[in-house]
Amino acid sequence: MIANTPEPPYYAVIFSSLRTEEIEGYAEMADLMVQLASKQEGFIGVESARNELGITVSYWKDLESIKKWKQQSDHLIAQNKGRTEWYKHYKTRIAKVERDYEFKK
């Protein structure tokens, strides 16, 4: 589903990842992270897709909201599990969205 974002500006956190073969607990943790992020102040929405390369884009009101989410206690646990078990490579990018365009049928 495409996230319903407000008029810019807002911020996008782009998380690109390559997984390991380890899958135990991954899906449950991913679901929990979306649930918890959606309750954080400043959270706008999320979009995610995974084949060989996984890309998750979360949208946030401001940089302070992103910083608080990065330090959220359950998210810190997930980050550690990601580094030690679930990912062989990942990269996070933070971008300011200044314009967006939409088409719907």
MDTraj code that builds the backbone (N, CA, C; nanometers):
import mdtraj as md
import numpy as np

residues = "MET ILE ALA ASN THR PRO GLU PRO PRO TYR TYR ALA VAL ILE PHE SER SER LEU ARG THR GLU GLU ILE GLU GLY TYR ALA GLU MET ALA ASP LEU MET VAL GLN LEU ALA SER LYS GLN GLU GLY PHE ILE GLY VAL GLU SER ALA ARG ASN GLU LEU GLY ILE THR VAL SER TYR TRP LYS ASP LEU GLU SER ILE LYS LYS TRP LYS GLN GLN SER ASP HIS LEU ILE ALA GLN ASN LYS GLY ARG THR GLU TRP TYR LYS HIS TYR LYS THR ARG ILE ALA LYS VAL GLU ARG ASP TYR GLU PHE LYS LYS".split()
xyz = np.array([
    [0.0837, -0.1170, 0.0000],
    [0.0000, 0.0000, 0.0000],
    [0.0890, 0.1243, 0.0000],
    [0.0478, 0.2255, -0.0721],
    [0.1211, 0.3517, -0.0778],
    [0.0780, 0.4374, 0.0407],
    [0.1769, 0.4884, 0.1145],
    [0.1490, 0.5699, 0.2327],
    [0.0779, 0.6994, 0.1936],
    [-0.0141, 0.7409, 0.2769],
    [-0.0851, 0.8665, 0.2589],
    [-0.0053, 0.9757, 0.3284],
    [0.0708, 1.0516, 0.2529],
    [0.1590, 1.1531, 0.3091],
    [0.0971, 1.2916, 0.2952],
    [0.1369, 1.3835, 0.3830],
    [0.0832, 1.5203, 0.3770],
    [0.1548, 1.6014, 0.2696],
    [0.1161, 1.7253, 0.2574],
    [0.1889, 1.8168, 0.1697],
    [0.3325, 1.8293, 0.2226],
    [0.4315, 1.8261, 0.1347],
    [0.5702, 1.8446, 0.1783],
    [0.5887, 1.9849, 0.2362],
    [0.6927, 2.0017, 0.3161],
    [0.8022, 1.9086, 0.3381],
    [0.7742, 1.8114, 0.4529],
    [0.8340, 1.6954, 0.4416],
    [0.8401, 1.5932, 0.5460],
    [0.9649, 1.5112, 0.5160],
    [0.9919, 1.4108, 0.5962],
    [1.1164, 1.3351, 0.5817],
    [1.0887, 1.1885, 0.5501],
    [1.1808, 1.1282, 0.4760],
    [1.1747, 0.9864, 0.4427],
    [1.3002, 0.9180, 0.4965],
    [1.2796, 0.8069, 0.5661],
    [1.3908, 0.7215, 0.6089],
    [1.3863, 0.5996, 0.5179],
    [1.4899, 0.5816, 0.4395],
    [1.4954, 0.4751, 0.3398],
    [1.5919, 0.3684, 0.3911],
    [1.5376, 0.2508, 0.4189],
    [1.6165, 0.1402, 0.4735],
    [1.6254, 0.0311, 0.3673],
    [1.7439, 0.0128, 0.3104],
    [1.7680, -0.0892, 0.2079],
    [1.8484, -0.2011, 0.2724],
    [1.8100, -0.3279, 0.2438],
    [1.8770, -0.4379, 0.3141],
    [1.8877, -0.5641, 0.2293],
    [1.9917, -0.6401, 0.2612],
    [2.0097, -0.7753, 0.2096],
    [2.0057, -0.8675, 0.3303],
    [1.9215, -0.9678, 0.3254],
    [1.8998, -1.0580, 0.4390],
    [2.0005, -1.1723, 0.4412],
    [2.0170, -1.2289, 0.5604],
    [2.0879, -1.3549, 0.5764],
    [1.9860, -1.4665, 0.5560],
    [2.0269, -1.5893, 0.5752],
    [1.9354, -1.7031, 0.5656],
    [1.8509, -1.7188, 0.6926],
    [1.8917, -1.6539, 0.8002],
    [1.8208, -1.6641, 0.9288],
    [1.6849, -1.5930, 0.9208],
    [1.5786, -1.6660, 0.9527],
    [1.4454, -1.6066, 0.9454],
    [1.3704, -1.6105, 1.0786],
    [1.4214, -1.6843, 1.1754],
    [1.3488, -1.7011, 1.3012],
    [1.3252, -1.5662, 1.3694],
    [1.1980, -1.5345, 1.3907],
    [1.1581, -1.4136, 1.4606],
    [1.1559, -1.2880, 1.3766],
    [1.2029, -1.2956, 1.2510],
    [1.2138, -1.1753, 1.1682],
    [1.0775, -1.1147, 1.1362],
    [0.9851, -1.1944, 1.0862],
    [0.8539, -1.1418, 1.0448],
    [0.7794, -1.0804, 1.1633],
    [0.7875, -1.1474, 1.2763],
    [0.7195, -1.0957, 1.3957],
    [0.7794, -0.9621, 1.4388],
    [0.9114, -0.9523, 1.4347],
    [0.9770, -0.8281, 1.4739],
    [0.9457, -0.7169, 1.3740],
    [0.9434, -0.7494, 1.2463],
    [0.9108, -0.6487, 1.1451],
    [0.7699, -0.5947, 1.1675],
    [0.6745, -0.6839, 1.1940],
    [0.5369, -0.6409, 1.2213],
    [0.5313, -0.5534, 1.3463],
    [0.6029, -0.5932, 1.4510],
    [0.6050, -0.5164, 1.5751],
    [0.6633, -0.3770, 1.5516],
    [0.7683, -0.3673, 1.4713],
    [0.8299, -0.2374, 1.4461],
    [0.7329, -0.1431, 1.3754],
    [0.6563, -0.1949, 1.2793],
    [0.5572, -0.1105, 1.2116],
    [0.4501, -0.0652, 1.3106],
    [0.4034, -0.1568, 1.3953],
    [0.3029, -0.1207, 1.4960],
    [0.3558, -0.0135, 1.5906],
    [0.4779, -0.0317, 1.6394],
    [0.5349, 0.0646, 1.7332],
    [0.5652, 0.1988, 1.6662],
    [0.6203, 0.1943, 1.5464],
    [0.6511, 0.3194, 1.4757],
    [0.5243, 0.4002, 1.4531],
    [0.4154, 0.3319, 1.4196],
    [0.2901, 0.4024, 1.3908],
    [0.2346, 0.4755, 1.5131],
    [0.2827, 0.4406, 1.6319],
    [0.2387, 0.5066, 1.7551],
    [0.3319, 0.6203, 1.7965],
    [0.4429, 0.6359, 1.7260],
    [0.5408, 0.7385, 1.7613],
    [0.4949, 0.8753, 1.7115],
    [0.5209, 0.9758, 1.7928],
    [0.4904, 1.1120, 1.7519],
    [0.5706, 1.1461, 1.6268],
    [0.5046, 1.2041, 1.5286],
    [0.5715, 1.2442, 1.4056],
    [0.5696, 1.1412, 1.2949],
    [0.5222, 1.0192, 1.3238],
    [0.5150, 0.9141, 1.2212],
    [0.4023, 0.9469, 1.1244],
    [0.4288, 0.9308, 0.9953],
    [0.3290, 0.9584, 0.8918],
    [0.2817, 0.8303, 0.8246],
    [0.3745, 0.7413, 0.7883],
    [0.3372, 0.6195, 0.7177],
    [0.4596, 0.5392, 0.6787],
    [0.4335, 0.4238, 0.6153],
    [0.5435, 0.3354, 0.5770],
    [0.5062, 0.2591, 0.4502],
    [0.6076, 0.2291, 0.3702],
    [0.5940, 0.1448, 0.2509],
    [0.7100, 0.0465, 0.2526],
    [0.6827, -0.0770, 0.2127],
    [0.7884, -0.1782, 0.2189],
    [0.7717, -0.2804, 0.1081],
    [0.8842, -0.3261, 0.0554],
    [0.8846, -0.4313, -0.0463],
    [1.0110, -0.5147, -0.0281],
    [0.9995, -0.6456, -0.0534],
    [1.1160, -0.7317, -0.0391],
    [1.1142, -0.8393, -0.1467],
    [1.2243, -0.8475, -0.2174],
    [1.2608, -0.9621, -0.3001],
    [1.3986, -1.0000, -0.2502],
    [1.4975, -1.0009, -0.3369],
    [1.6350, -1.0206, -0.2890],
    [1.6773, -0.8978, -0.2079],
    [1.6435, -0.7807, -0.2598],
    [1.6708, -0.6543, -0.1920],
    [1.5431, -0.6095, -0.1224],
    [1.5529, -0.5745, 0.0048],
    [1.4389, -0.5200, 0.0773],
    [1.4526, -0.3703, 0.0883],
    [1.3411, -0.3002, 0.0685],
    [1.3406, -0.1554, 0.0851],
    [1.2183, -0.1174, 0.1672],
    [1.2426, -0.0481, 0.2768],
    [1.1351, 0.0051, 0.3588],
    [1.1564, 0.1550, 0.3687],
    [1.0515, 0.2297, 0.3379],
    [1.0566, 0.3750, 0.3484],
    [0.9543, 0.4167, 0.4523],
    [1.0010, 0.4810, 0.5581],
    [0.9081, 0.5366, 0.6562],
    [0.9108, 0.6880, 0.6430],
    [0.7956, 0.7499, 0.6675],
    [0.7801, 0.8937, 0.6503],
    [0.7541, 0.9575, 0.7857],
    [0.8203, 1.0707, 0.8072],
    [0.8187, 1.1368, 0.9369],
    [0.8019, 1.2869, 0.9210],
    [0.7422, 1.3469, 1.0238],
    [0.7161, 1.4907, 1.0263],
    [0.8453, 1.5720, 1.0301],
    [0.9424, 1.5264, 1.1102],
    [1.0640, 1.6051, 1.1289],
    [1.1806, 1.5153, 1.1729],
    [1.2992, 1.5741, 1.1746],
    [1.4199, 1.4997, 1.2109],
    [1.4184, 1.4564, 1.3574],
    [1.3585, 1.5362, 1.4444],
    [1.3525, 1.5007, 1.5861],
    [1.2711, 1.3723, 1.6061],
    [1.1627, 1.3571, 1.5329],
    [1.0813, 1.2349, 1.5423],
    [1.1610, 1.1126, 1.4976],
    [1.2394, 1.1280, 1.3934],
    [1.3248, 1.0186, 1.3449],
    [1.4280, 0.9812, 1.4518],
    [1.4886, 1.0813, 1.5119],
    [1.5896, 1.0581, 1.6155],
    [1.5287, 0.9817, 1.7336],
    [1.4095, 1.0214, 1.7759],
    [1.3436, 0.9537, 1.8877],
    [1.3103, 0.8094, 1.8520],
    [1.2653, 0.7850, 1.7290],
    [1.2345, 0.6482, 1.6866],
    [1.3609, 0.5627, 1.6866],
    [1.4712, 0.6173, 1.6389],
    [1.5972, 0.5415, 1.6359],
    [1.6388, 0.4976, 1.7759],
    [1.6046, 0.5767, 1.8775],
    [1.6433, 0.5466, 2.0149],
    [1.5345, 0.4744, 2.0951],
    [1.4210, 0.4443, 2.0346],
    [1.3123, 0.3743, 2.1052],
    [1.3627, 0.2363, 2.1481],
    [1.3324, 0.1951, 2.2716],
    [1.3952, 0.0756, 2.3309],
    [1.3719, -0.0526, 2.2511],
    [1.2511, -0.0794, 2.2073],
    [1.2254, -0.2008, 2.1288],
    [1.2927, -0.1932, 1.9920],
    [1.2982, -0.0734, 1.9369],
    [1.3648, -0.0544, 1.8086],
    [1.5154, -0.0792, 1.8220],
    [1.5735, -0.0409, 1.9350],
    [1.7156, -0.0692, 1.9602],
    [1.7420, -0.2202, 1.9626],
    [1.6499, -0.2956, 2.0229],
    [1.6624, -0.4429, 2.0250],
    [1.6567, -0.4981, 1.8827],
    [1.5617, -0.4478, 1.8036],
    [1.5483, -0.4932, 1.6644],
    [1.6735, -0.4586, 1.5837],
    [1.7281, -0.3398, 1.6051],
    [1.8501, -0.3009, 1.5342],
    [1.9646, -0.3976, 1.5656],
    [1.9787, -0.4331, 1.6913],
    [2.0847, -0.5255, 1.7311],
    [2.0645, -0.6641, 1.6683],
    [1.9398, -0.7145, 1.6719],
    [1.9112, -0.8450, 1.6094],
    [1.9385, -0.8388, 1.4591],
    [1.9063, -0.7266, 1.3979],
    [1.9336, -0.7102, 1.2553],
    [2.0819, -0.7215, 1.2250],
    [2.1633, -0.6554, 1.3048],
    [2.3088, -0.6591, 1.2820],
    [2.3671, -0.7967, 1.3101],
    [2.3159, -0.8657, 1.4130],
    [2.3777, -0.9928, 1.4530],
    [2.3182, -1.1146, 1.3833],
    [2.1940, -1.1056, 1.3338],
    [2.1289, -1.2246, 1.2789],
    [2.0667, -1.2085, 1.1402],
    [1.9932, -1.1012, 1.1148],
    [1.9034, -1.0974, 0.9997],
    [1.9572, -1.0313, 0.8740],
    [2.0566, -0.9453, 0.8863],
    [2.1052, -0.8719, 0.7696],
    [2.2527, -0.8999, 0.7453],
    [2.2869, -0.9180, 0.6154],
    [2.4281, -0.9237, 0.5811],
    [2.4770, -0.7866, 0.5346],
    [2.3839, -0.7010, 0.4957],
    [2.4195, -0.5641, 0.4555],
    [2.2936, -0.4790, 0.4628],
    [2.3071, -0.3597, 0.5174],
    [2.1966, -0.2640, 0.5101],
    [2.2517, -0.1229, 0.5042],
    [2.1676, -0.0334, 0.4565],
    [2.2037, 0.1078, 0.4514],
    [2.0780, 0.1878, 0.4799],
    [2.0933, 0.2922, 0.5614],
    [1.9830, 0.3807, 0.5937],
    [2.0149, 0.5192, 0.5401],
    [1.9170, 0.5769, 0.4729],
    [1.9309, 0.7123, 0.4202],
    [1.8142, 0.7958, 0.4725],
    [1.8404, 0.9207, 0.5023],
    [1.7351, 1.0113, 0.5463],
    [1.7309, 1.1269, 0.4476],
    [1.6113, 1.1542, 0.3950],
    [1.5964, 1.2571, 0.2929],
    [1.4779, 1.3470, 0.3252],
    [1.4909, 1.4717, 0.2909],
    [1.3803, 1.5664, 0.3042],
    [1.3000, 1.5627, 0.1743],
    [1.1720, 1.5364, 0.1864],
    [1.0830, 1.5357, 0.0699],
    [1.0332, 1.6783, 0.0498],
    [1.0669, 1.7345, -0.0637],
    [1.0261, 1.8721, -0.0934],
    [0.9097, 1.8791, -0.1894],
    [0.8934, 1.7741, -0.2704],
    [0.7801, 1.7659, -0.3624],
    [0.7395, 1.6217, -0.3764],
    [0.6113, 1.5989, -0.4005],
    [0.5649, 1.4651, -0.4379],
    [0.4553, 1.4772, -0.5413],
    [0.4354, 1.3707, -0.6149],
    [0.3366, 1.3655, -0.7220],
    [0.2572, 1.2385, -0.7044],
    [0.1292, 1.2415, -0.7424],
    [0.0448, 1.1240, -0.7226],
    [-0.0461, 1.1034, -0.8430],
    [-0.0685, 0.9782, -0.8760],
    [-0.1646, 0.9397, -0.9787],
    [-0.2493, 0.8273, -0.9196],
    [-0.3802, 0.8382, -0.9327],
    [-0.4735, 0.7336, -0.8880],
    [-0.5804, 0.7155, -0.9933],
    [-0.6222, 0.5924, -1.0130],
    [-0.7374, 0.5642, -1.1000],
    [-0.8579, 0.5422, -1.0129],
])
top = md.Topology()
chain = top.add_chain()
for i, resn in enumerate(residues, 1):
    res = top.add_residue(resn, chain, resSeq=i)
    for name in ("N", "CA", "C"):
        top.add_atom(name, md.element.get_by_symbol(name[0]), res)
traj = md.Trajectory(xyz[None], top)
